[in-house]
Amino acid sequence: MNARLRVILPWTLFALALIAAIVFAVLWLQSVNEANEAQEVEDTASEVALALTNFSAETIDQDVAEINQYVVGEFAEEVGVFFGDEADDAIEEAEGESQAELDSIFVEEVEGDNASAFAVLTQSVTNTGLAEARTDTIRMELGMVRTPNGWKANKVDILQSPGVTAPGGLGS
């Protein structure tokens, strides 16, 4: 029995170590994939937030085309209404310009084909109706969905402090 144990024990320990190594490798690969996915969401959400808050009367058509690359579903329809011909004409007439910088962004959740991110931006708006640029802090909740062409925004909520109006009025 002692000789049999000497033969079986090393093989049993080897099998257990092999199983542990396989489990570790699978979990590690899963973790790397989740981190890559979260980074993709963060990158796209950053691009969406900046596209929505950086536009100019001189380049409004190109700006809207850029925004449309990042949006789907009902939010794409909202963008179409908000940046429709009438609004574009008003922005051009008022010589409107919005410039924003991304202060911070983080991915709140990635679950399957859906994700959410939260962004904070500093936005400066100028137009002929303002004596000087108006600067606001914008808090933005972005709902993202995976499409065959990558992550896209399907919902964006502009969150404001009480008593502050949403710049440009964009948000669902």
C-alpha positions in Angstrom: 0.0 0.0 0.0 2.8 2.3 0.8 4.4 1.8 -2.6 1.1 2.4 -4.3 0.6 5.6 -2.4 4.1 6.8 -3.6 3.1 6.3 -7.2 -0.5 7.8 -6.9 0.3 10.8 -4.7 2.7 12.6 -7.1 0.3 12.1 -10.0 -2.7 13.3 -8.0 -0.8 16.4 -6.9 0.3 17.0 -10.5 -3.4 16.7 -11.7 -4.6 19.1 -9.0 -1.8 21.6 -9.9 -2.7 21.3 -13.6 -6.4 21.9 -12.9 -5.6 25.0 -10.7 -3.3 26.4 -13.5 -6.1 25.9 -16.1 -8.7 27.6 -13.8 -6.3 30.5 -13.1 -5.6 30.9 -16.9 -9.3 31.0 -17.7 -10.0 33.5 -15.0 -7.1 35.7 -16.0 -8.1 35.7 -19.7 -11.7 36.6 -18.6 -10.4 39.5 -16.5 -8.2 40.8 -19.4 -11.2 40.6 -21.8 -13.4 42.5 -19.3 -10.7 45.2 -18.8 -10.4 45.6 -22.6 -14.1 45.8 -23.0 -14.4 48.5 -20.3 -11.6 50.5 -22.0 -13.4 50.3 -25.3 -16.6 51.7 -23.6 -14.6 54.4 -21.9 -12.9 55.5 -25.1 -16.1 55.6 -27.1 -18.1 57.3 -24.3 -15.3 60.0 -24.2 -15.6 60.5 -27.9 -19.4 60.8 -27.7 -19.3 63.3 -24.8 -16.7 65.5 -26.6 -18.6 65.3 -29.9 -21.8 66.4 -28.2 -20.2 69.4 -26.5 -17.8 70.6 -29.2 -19.4 72.3 -32.1 -19.2 75.6 -34.0 -21.4 77.6 -36.4 -18.6 77.3 -39.0 -18.4 73.5 -38.8 -21.9 72.5 -37.6 -22.6 70.1 -40.5 -19.3 68.2 -40.0 -19.9 68.3 -36.2 -23.3 66.8 -36.6 -22.0 64.1 -39.0 -19.4 63.2 -36.3 -22.0 63.0 -33.6 -24.1 60.7 -35.8 -21.2 58.2 -36.0 -21.6 57.5 -32.3 -25.4 57.3 -31.8 -28.1 54.8 -32.4 -31.8 54.2 -31.6 -34.0 56.8 -30.0 -31.0 58.9 -29.1 -30.0 59.2 -32.7 -33.6 60.5 -33.4 -33.1 63.1 -30.5 -29.8 64.2 -32.1 -31.6 64.5 -35.4 -34.2 66.8 -33.9 -31.8 68.8 -31.7 -29.3 69.4 -34.5 -32.0 69.6 -37.3 -31.9 72.2 -40.0 -33.7 74.8 -37.9 -31.3 74.4 -35.0 -28.3 74.4 -37.3 -29.5 77.7 -38.9 -30.0 79.2 -35.4 -26.5 78.1 -34.3 -25.0 79.6 -37.5 -27.0 82.9 -37.2 -26.0 83.3 -33.6 -22.4 82.4 -34.4 -22.7 79.8 -31.7 -19.8 77.8 -30.4 -19.4 75.2 -27.7 -16.0 74.0 -26.6 -15.6 71.4 -23.9 -12.8 69.5 -22.2 -13.3 66.1 -20.5 -12.4 66.4 -16.9 -13.1 62.8 -16.0 -15.0 59.7 -17.2 -15.5 56.3 -15.7 -17.3 53.2 -16.8 -20.1 52.3 -14.3 -21.1 49.0 -15.7 -20.5 46.6 -18.6 -23.0 43.8 -18.8 -23.3 41.9 -22.1 -24.1 44.2 -24.9 -25.0 47.1 -22.6 -22.8 49.5 -20.7 -23.0 52.8 -18.9 -20.5 55.6 -18.3 -20.4 58.8 -16.4 -18.5 61.9 -17.7 -17.7 65.3 -16.2 -16.8 68.1 -18.7 -16.1 71.8 -18.5 -18.0 73.5 -21.3 -17.7 77.0 -22.6 -20.4 78.5 -24.8 -20.2 81.6 -26.8 -22.7 83.3 -29.2 -23.7 86.8 -30.3 -26.3 86.9 -27.5 -23.7 86.5 -24.8 -21.5 89.4 -23.6 -18.9 86.8 -22.6 -18.4 83.1 -22.7 -20.6 81.1 -20.3 -18.7 78.2 -18.6 -20.5 75.3 -17.0 -19.6 72.0 -15.5 -21.6 69.3 -17.3 -22.3 65.9 -15.8 -23.3 63.3 -18.4 -24.7 59.8 -18.0 -24.1 57.8 -21.2 -26.0 54.6 -22.0 -24.0 52.5 -24.5 -24.9 49.5 -26.6 -22.6 47.1 -28.5 -23.3 47.1 -32.3 -21.5 45.3 -35.1 -19.6 48.6 -35.6 -18.5 48.9 -32.0 -20.0 50.7 -29.0 -22.6 53.4 -29.6 -24.6 55.8 -27.4 -28.3 54.9 -27.2 -29.1 57.3 -24.3 -27.5 60.4 -22.9 -28.7 62.3 -19.9 -27.3 65.7 -19.0 -27.4 66.0 -15.3 -27.5 69.6 -13.9 -27.3 71.2 -10.5 -30.7 72.6 -9.3 -31.4 76.0 -10.8 -29.0 75.5 -13.8 -30.3 75.1 -17.3 -28.9 72.5 -19.5 -26.5 74.1 -22.0 -28.0 73.8 -25.5 -30.9 71.8 -24.1 -29.5 68.4 -25.2 -30.4 65.5 -23.0 -33.2 63.0 -22.6 
